[in-house]
């Protein structure tokens, strides 16, 4: 839409500065820009994600503490099993030494009996006895000696069997303890690795939160400034700016102006861009090669490379008003050329700082950008 007409003068004096400030800042850009972080994602949403990861890290730390305690228990059990197995082995060796000693004694006695005619032992006792009572006493002595030897052998065998069984049991305990200790150590390492990965992820999220908070603060400041400028614009348009009317403004200056290109949509509003932050124009998404036209009558004062704006054309319209047409694929105007509204001046492209074909259309009054929506509808 065109701003409502005022008085007849076409001069732009100081009160027009209020119009320059009448900016409606758009904070959301669409397909033409790919923001580093999705604008739909807020710092509070990211903080909730960070809180969830922190809770998982706390749980892992608890599990890690439990795994460490289990490892300590398994290590202690392993040491106890080693000591018990060593003690059992010592008992077995002692029993084996006792058995060996008894076997040597028995072997010596058998050898002696054989050399002395052991088969006559019974008759020697019988014939050498002065009485039957003496015979019984001598025979009991022989049986007692043999019985004691047999008992020692049996005890030694039992001790050795018990020691060997104990050793086998403790060796098994040792093996189990070693396996438990190894499993506990692996659990510690696995949990520690998971925790480290989550901590790294949390660090990245905290960095994203910092970026989002900064962006949200920029948007908040931009919104406040937009509201302030909107209030000034309303005062100016209603004729109450500074407590007086505006007799020197004639908005018919923009009568007959046209939209500078055919477009499928506004891809970034005036005021804020997630890439350049400050955005001094309005972006009109269009296919590459779409014709660009002069929005109003004037003189071409610049053509060529315009920094981040890529190929650009600047038209001066008089009264301190000029328009800039950026990111062109090809320029079709020349410096000094007089143009009317609708004259071809170039073609839509994606030169300069741009992520897709579009026209950045910028309107300035007194060298200060204003929202193009103030002079025409989009």
C-alpha positions in Angstrom: 0.0 0.0 0.0 1.0 3.6 -0.5 1.2 5.9 2.5 -1.8 8.2 2.9 -1.4 11.6 1.3 -0.5 14.6 3.4 -0.1 18.2 2.2 1.0 19.4 -1.2 4.7 19.9 -0.6 7.1 17.2 -1.9 10.0 18.2 0.3 11.3 15.9 3.0 12.3 17.9 6.1 13.4 16.8 9.6 10.0 15.5 10.6 10.4 12.8 8.0 13.1 11.2 10.3 10.2 9.9 12.3 9.1 8.0 9.2 12.6 6.6 8.8 12.2 5.2 12.3 8.8 3.6 11.6 10.2 0.1 11.1 8.4 -3.1 11.6 11.2 -5.5 12.3 10.6 -9.1 11.1 12.6 -11.6 13.1 11.9 -14.7 11.1 13.5 -15.5 7.8 12.5 -18.4 5.6 13.8 -20.4 2.7 16.5 -18.0 1.5 18.6 -18.4 4.6 19.9 -21.5 6.5 20.5 -20.4 10.1 23.2 -22.1 12.1 20.6 -23.3 14.6 16.9 -23.8 13.9 15.0 -20.7 14.9 12.1 -22.9 16.1 14.4 -24.2 18.8 14.6 -22.0 21.8 17.2 -21.8 24.6 14.6 -23.2 27.1 14.1 -26.2 24.9 17.8 -26.7 24.7 18.1 -26.2 28.4 15.6 -28.9 29.0 17.7 -31.2 26.8 20.8 -30.2 28.8 19.0 -30.9 32.1 18.0 -34.4 30.8 21.6 -35.2 29.8 22.8 -33.9 33.2 20.4 -36.2 34.9 21.7 -39.1 32.8 25.3 -38.1 33.7 24.3 -38.2 37.4 22.8 -41.7 37.0 26.0 -42.8 35.3 28.1 -41.4 38.0 26.1 -43.4 40.6 26.5 -46.5 38.5 30.2 -45.7 38.2 30.5 -45.4 42.0 28.7 -48.7 42.4 31.0 -50.4 39.8 34.1 -49.0 41.6 32.8 -50.4 44.9 32.1 -53.8 43.2 35.6 -53.7 41.8 37.1 -53.1 45.2 35.0 -55.9 46.7 36.1 -58.3 43.9 39.7 -57.3 44.3 39.6 -58.0 48.0 37.9 -61.3 47.4 40.6 -62.1 44.9 43.4 -61.4 47.3 41.6 -63.4 50.0 41.2 -66.3 47.6 44.9 -66.1 46.7 45.9 -66.2 50.4 43.5 -69.1 51.1 44.7 -71.1 48.1 48.3 -70.5 49.3 47.4 -71.8 52.8 45.7 -74.8 51.4 48.7 -75.6 49.2 51.0 -75.3 52.2 48.7 -77.8 54.2 48.8 -80.2 51.3 52.6 -80.1 51.1 52.8 -80.6 54.8 50.5 -83.6 54.6 52.5 -85.0 51.7 55.7 -84.7 53.7 54.1 -86.5 56.7 52.9 -89.3 54.4 56.3 -89.6 52.9 57.9 -89.9 56.3 55.5 -92.6 57.4 55.9 -94.5 54.2 59.7 -94.4 54.7 59.4 -95.7 58.3 57.0 -98.4 57.2 59.2 -99.4 54.4 62.2 -99.6 56.7 60.3 -101.8 59.2 59.0 -104.1 56.5 62.6 -104.5 55.2 63.9 -105.2 58.7 61.2 -107.8 59.3 61.9 -109.4 56.0 65.6 -109.6 56.7 65.0 -111.0 60.2 62.5 -113.5 59.0 59.3 -111.7 59.5 57.2 -114.8 58.9 58.5 -116.3 62.2 57.4 -113.3 64.2 54.3 -115.0 65.6 56.2 -118.1 66.6 59.0 -116.0 68.2 56.4 -114.3 70.3 54.7 -117.6 71.2 57.8 -119.7 71.9 59.5 -116.9 73.7 56.7 -116.3 76.1 57.1 -117.8 79.6 53.3 -117.9 80.0 50.1 -117.4 78.0 49.6 -114.0 79.7 53.0 -112.9 78.5 52.1 -114.1 75.0 49.0 -112.0 75.0 50.9 -108.9 76.2 53.5 -109.3 73.5 50.9 -109.8 70.8 48.9 -106.8 71.9 52.1 -104.7 71.6 52.6 -105.9 68.0 49.0 -105.1 67.1 49.2 -101.7 68.8 52.3 -100.7 66.8 50.8 -101.9 63.5 47.5 -100.1 64.3 49.3 -96.9 65.2 51.1 -97.0 61.9 48.0 -97.7 59.9 46.2 -94.9 61.7 49.0 -92.4 60.9 48.8 -93.4 57.3 45.0 -93.0 57.2 45.2 -89.6 58.9 47.9 -88.4 56.5 45.8 -89.5 53.5 42.8 -87.8 54.9 44.8 -84.6 55.6 46.2 -84.6 52.1 42.8 -85.2 50.6 41.3 -82.4 52.6 44.1 -80.0 51.7 43.9 -80.9 48.0 40.1 -80.4 48.1 40.5 -77.1 49.9 43.1 -76.0 47.4 40.8 -76.9 44.5 38.0 -75.0 46.1 40.1 -71.9 46.8 41.5 -72.0 43.3 38.0 -72.0 42.0 37.2 -69.1 44.2 40.3 -67.4 42.9 39.1 -67.9 39.3 35.6 -66.6 40.1 37.0 -63.6 42.0 39.4 -62.8 39.0 36.5 -63.0 36.6 34.3 -60.8 38.8 37.2 -58.3 39.1 37.7 -58.2 35.4 33.9 -57.7 34.8 33.8 -54.9 37.3 36.8 -53.2 35.7 35.1 -53.5 32.2 31.9 -52.1 33.7 33.8 -49.1 35.1 35.5 -48.4 31.8 32.2 -48.7 29.8 30.3 -46.4 32.2 33.2 -44.0 32.2 33.2 -43.9 28.4 29.5 -43.3 28.3 29.8 -40.6 30.9 32.6 -38.9 29.0 30.5 -39.0 25.8 27.5 -37.4 27.5 29.7 -34.7 29.1 31.1 -33.9 25.6 27.5 -33.7 24.3 26.5 -31.5 27.2 29.4 -29.1 26.5 28.2 -28.7 22.9 24.6 -28.2 24.0 25.7 -25.5 26.5 27.5 -23.8 23.7 24.3 -23.9 21.6 22.4 -22.5 24.6 24.8 -19.6 24.8 24.3 -18.8 21.1 20.5 -19.1 21.4 20.4 -16.9 24.4 22.5 -14.3 22.6 20.2 -14.5 19.6 17.1 -14.3 21.7 18.5 -11.2 23.4 19.1 -9.7 20.0 15.6 -10.5 18.9 14.2 -9.0 22.2 16.1 -5.8 21.7 15.0 -5.7 18.0 11.3 -6.2 19.1 11.5 -3.4 21.6 13.1 -1.1 19.0 10.4 -2.1 16.5 7.7 -1.3 19.0 9.2 2.1 19.8 9.6 2.9 16.1 6.1 1.7 15.4 4.8 4.1 18.0 6.7 7.0 16.4 5.3 6.0 13.0 1.8 6.1 14.3 2.4 9.5 15.9 3.8 10.8 12.7 1.1 9.4 10.4 -1.6 10.7 12.8 -0.1 14.2 12.7 0.7 14.3 16.4 4.5 13.8 16.3 6.1 16.3 18.7 2.7 17.7 19.5 2.3 19.3 16.1 1.1 18.4 12.6 3.4 17.5 9.7 2.8 20.1 7.0 5.9 19.3 5.0 5.2 15.7 4.1 3.5 14.5 0.9 3.3 10.8 0.7 2.1 11.0 -2.9 5.9 11.0 -3.7 5.5 7.2 -3.9 2.4 7.2 -6.2 2.9 5.0 -9.2 5.7 3.0 -7.7 5.6 -0.8 -8.4 7.0 -4.0 -6.8 10.5 -4.5 -8.3 10.0 -8.2 -9.3 7.7 -11.1 -9.6 8.3 -13.3 -6.5 6.9 -16.4 -4.8 7.2 -15.0 -1.2 9.0 -12.8 1.2 11.9 -14.9 2.4 13.3 -12.5 5.0 11.6 -9.4 6.5 13.2 -6.0 7.2 15.1 -5.6 10.4 16.6 -9.0 11.4 18.4 -11.8 9.6 19.8 -14.9 11.3 22.9 -14.5 9.0 23.6 -10.8 8.9 21.5 -9.9 12.0 20.8 -6.4 10.9 18.7 -6.6 7.7 18.1 -3.3 5.9 15.8 -4.5 3.2 13.2 -7.1 2.3 14.1 -10.3 0.5 11.8 -11.4 -2.3 12.3 -15.1 -3.2 12.3 -15.6 -7.0 13.8 -17.9 -9.6 17.2 -17.1 -10.9 16.9 -14.9 -14.0 13.6 -13.3 -13.1 13.5 -9.7 -14.4 14.1 -6.9 -11.9 12.4 -3.5 -12.5 12.9 0.0 -11.2 10.4 0.6 -8.4 10.0 4.2 -9.2 11.4 6.9 -11.5 14.9 8.1 -11.0 18.5 8.0 -12.2 20.9 5.0 -11.9 23.8 6.2 -9.8 25.7 2.9 -9.2 26.0 -0.5 -10.9 28.5 -3.3 -10.0 29.7 -5.3 -7.1 28.3 -4.2 -3.8 30.2 -6.2 -1.2 27.9 -8.8 0.5 25.1 -7.6 -1.7 26.8 -9.0 -4.8 25.8 -7.4 -8.2 23.7 -4.4 -7.4 22.0 -1.4 -8.9 21.3 1.9 -7.0 18.7 4.4 -8.2 18.4 7.9 -6.8 14.8 9.2 -6.9 15.3 12.7 -5.5 14.3 14.2 -2.2 16.9 12.0 -0.5 15.2 8.8 -1.5 17.1 5.9 -3.2 16.5 2.2 -3.8 19.0 -0.6 -4.0 18.6 -3.9 -5.8 21.1 -6.6 -4.7 22.3 -10.2 -5.5 21.6 -9.8 -9.2 22.8 -12.5 -11.6 23.2 -9.9 -14.4 22.9 -6.1 -14.4 20.9 -4.5 -17.2 21.3 -0.8 -16.4 24.1 1.7 -16.6 25.3 4.6 -14.5 23.6 7.9 -15.5 20.6 6.1 -17.1 17.2 7.7 -16.4 14.5 5.1 -15.6 10.8 5.0 -15.0 8.9 2.7 -12.8 8.9 -0.7 -14.5 12.1 -0.3 -16.6 14.3 -3.4 -16.6 17.5 -2.9 -14.6 18.7 -6.6 -14.0 17.9 -10.2 -13.2 17.4 -12.1 -10.0 20.5 -14.1 -8.8 22.4 -15.3 -5.8 25.6 -13.3 -5.9 27.3 -12.0 -2.7 26.3 -13.3 0.7 23.2 -15.3 -0.4 22.1 -18.9 0.1 19.5 -18.9 -2.7 18.2 -16.8 -5.6 16.3 -13.7 -4.4 16.1 -9.9 -4.7 17.2 -7.9 -1.7 15.1 -4.7 -2.1 16.2 -1.8 0.0 14.7 1.7 0.4 16.6 4.6 2.0 15.6 8.1 2.9 18.4 10.4 3.8 20.8 7.5 3.8 18.8 5.6 6.4 17.0 2.3 5.5 13.3 2.1 6.1 10.9 -0.8 5.8 9.8 -1.1 2.2 6.4 -2.2 3.4 5.8 1.4 4.4 5.7 2.5 0.8 4.0 -0.5 -0.9 2.4 -3.9 0.0 4.1 -7.3 -0.4 
